[in-house]
Amino acid sequence: MQSRREAVPFAFVAETDRFRSNVTPPARQRPSLPEIAGRTLIGLTVVAGLVGSLLFGMPALQAGPQAGQTQQSEASEGR
């Protein structure tokens, strides 16, 4: 079976971008109080997790002279 393709004029395609429907979509429902509270709690949990991981991770990211001094002092005591 052969499929028959008809050419579509460019003006028709461009016209579809400007087409406005006269059918209005249904109004959006407002979120209820439990939904707002749940979203807020989820957001606070995510933010608290990020802040907590940052606070626990900061000491590991700091490369100060303290780490080098303790290794040298332990090595000198072992001699």
C-alpha positions as CSV (number, residue, x, y, z in Angstrom):
1,M,0.0,0.0,0.0
2,Q,1.3,3.4,-0.9
3,S,1.0,6.3,1.5
4,R,-0.1,9.5,-0.2
5,R,1.4,12.6,1.2
6,E,-0.1,15.9,0.4
7,A,1.9,19.1,0.6
8,V,0.9,21.5,3.3
9,P,1.2,25.2,2.4
10,F,3.5,27.1,4.7
11,A,0.9,29.8,5.3
12,F,-1.4,27.2,6.8
13,V,1.3,26.0,9.1
14,A,2.2,29.5,10.2
15,E,-1.5,30.2,10.8
16,T,-1.8,27.5,13.4
17,D,0.7,29.2,15.7
18,R,-1.6,32.2,16.0
19,F,-4.8,30.2,16.4
20,R,-6.8,31.0,19.5
21,S,-9.5,28.8,20.8
22,N,-12.7,30.1,22.1
23,V,-12.9,27.2,24.6
24,T,-11.6,28.2,28.0
25,P,-9.8,25.6,30.1
26,P,-11.3,24.7,33.5
27,A,-10.1,26.9,36.4
28,R,-7.2,25.6,38.4
29,Q,-8.1,24.3,41.9
30,R,-6.4,26.0,44.8
31,P,-4.2,23.7,46.9
32,S,-5.8,22.8,50.2
33,L,-4.1,23.6,53.5
34,P,-2.8,20.0,54.0
35,E,-1.2,20.1,50.5
36,I,0.5,23.4,51.3
37,A,1.7,22.1,54.7
38,G,3.0,18.9,53.0
39,R,4.9,20.8,50.3
40,T,6.4,23.1,52.9
41,L,7.5,20.2,55.1
42,I,9.1,18.5,52.1
43,G,10.9,21.7,51.1
44,L,12.2,22.2,54.7
45,T,13.4,18.6,54.9
46,V,15.3,18.9,51.7
47,V,16.9,22.2,52.8
48,A,17.7,20.8,56.2
49,G,19.4,17.8,54.6
50,L,21.5,20.0,52.3
51,V,22.5,22.3,55.2
52,G,23.3,19.3,57.4
53,S,25.5,17.6,54.8
54,L,27.3,20.9,54.3
55,L,27.9,21.3,58.1
56,F,29.2,17.7,58.4
57,G,31.2,17.9,55.2
58,M,33.0,21.2,55.9
59,P,35.6,19.8,58.4
60,A,36.6,17.1,55.9
61,L,37.1,19.7,53.1
62,Q,39.3,21.9,55.2
63,A,43.0,21.0,54.5
64,G,44.7,22.9,57.4
65,P,48.0,22.5,59.0
66,Q,46.4,20.5,61.8
67,A,46.3,17.3,59.8
68,G,50.0,17.5,58.8
69,Q,51.2,18.3,62.4
70,T,49.5,15.3,63.9
71,Q,51.0,12.9,61.4
72,Q,54.5,14.4,62.0
73,S,54.2,14.3,65.7
74,E,53.0,10.7,65.7
75,A,55.8,9.7,63.4
76,S,58.5,11.4,65.5
77,E,57.2,9.8,68.7
78,G,57.5,6.3,67.2
79,R,61.3,6.6,66.8
